[in-house]
Amino acid sequence: MHKKLFIPGPVEVRQQVLEKMATPMIGHRSKEASELQRRISDNLRKLFYTESEILISTSSGSGLMEGAIRSCTLKKAAVFSVGAFGKRWYEIALSNNVPADKFDFPLGQAVDPAKVDEVLATGEYDLITITHNETSTGIMNPIEEIAEVAKKYPNVIFCVDTVSSAGGTKIEVDKLGIDICITSSQKALALPPGLAVCTFSEKARARAEKVQFRGTYLDLLSLYKYIKKKDYQYPSTPSLSHMFALDYELDYILNVEGLENRFNRHIEMATVVREWAERYFEIFPDKRYLSNTLTTIKNTRGISVSELNKELGRRGFQISNGYGDLKEKTFRIAHMADMTVADVKELLLNINEILALE
């Protein structure tokens, strides 16, 4: 039995999108491939509200996180972490021999913009990383306030992981001054996993020119120069199947559903889950900074999340246990991608029946 996925990713994918994955192959050096990749980039610029170039990688979002921190750190990176994926930025830096310091905030709390200001004022750092939407805790960081701080430091490259938020909440890259904004296919973009994309500003390009050891496959400057020279061709073989699906989905997002409608639908789904969580359990993170794509719920009733998920599985649904140390102490319900309010309500009705909640 197929389980309808309400987990942080991969997400439920519409049948029409899956069918686009089966489009017959074309040569990846063909004119048709250039047209496909250029059209995707143009539409992603609309999604991100940016004039910056778009880079596409046949990898997960972590690949472009590695590319960003390695390609654009000249002195030292400041990593601001509110959970597992902030920690990942730091581990990526260390394993690539990129000097970095990590600044942690308690689980369930957001990044404090004042702390970002304090750190950058030292002059030690020339790149910062922020996890916009932390799926381990359900926090959506105050990116607008952080962006205002970042603008005070024009020599600092501003990198943002929007892997679990882009396509589900509005992120105005140019207005915020984000240099590298990263997402991947298997979250709010509603595709299978396997593709990552990022914006790449002129400021990021100029910085990368000064960094000597940027790697090969994930060298963002190399990707940038290649698509500019070769008319949106990529240096290594791309996943055309994902691109066929992404092209179709972006057309759906922009021209069928509409961006504002999509963002509003995510807020509506989030509101339904939050109200349910507050009625029967308790929301785990700081309520001032709640994610629009996933809700982390405190297990105040002491239920077995594992057993609940087993029973949900028999009914054709799947949610997610807590992450790491929060396992069984919390559980997570994702409400992103092409899910509807009706889908969310159906899930919650089944949880109520299983747990005999009234």
Beta strands, then each sheet from edge to edge (+ up, - down):
strand 1: 4-5
strand 2: 53-57
strand 3: 77-81
strand 4: 100-104
strand 5: 127-131
strand 6: 133-134
strand 7: 139-140
strand 8: 157-161
strand 9: 180-184
strand 10: 196-200
strand 11: 282-283
strand 12: 294-298
strand 13: 317-318
strand 14: 320-321
strand 15: 330-334
sheet 1: 1+ 13+
sheet 2: 2+ 10- 9+ 8+ 5+ 3+ 4+
sheet 3: 6+ 7-
sheet 4: 11+ 12- 15+ 14-
end
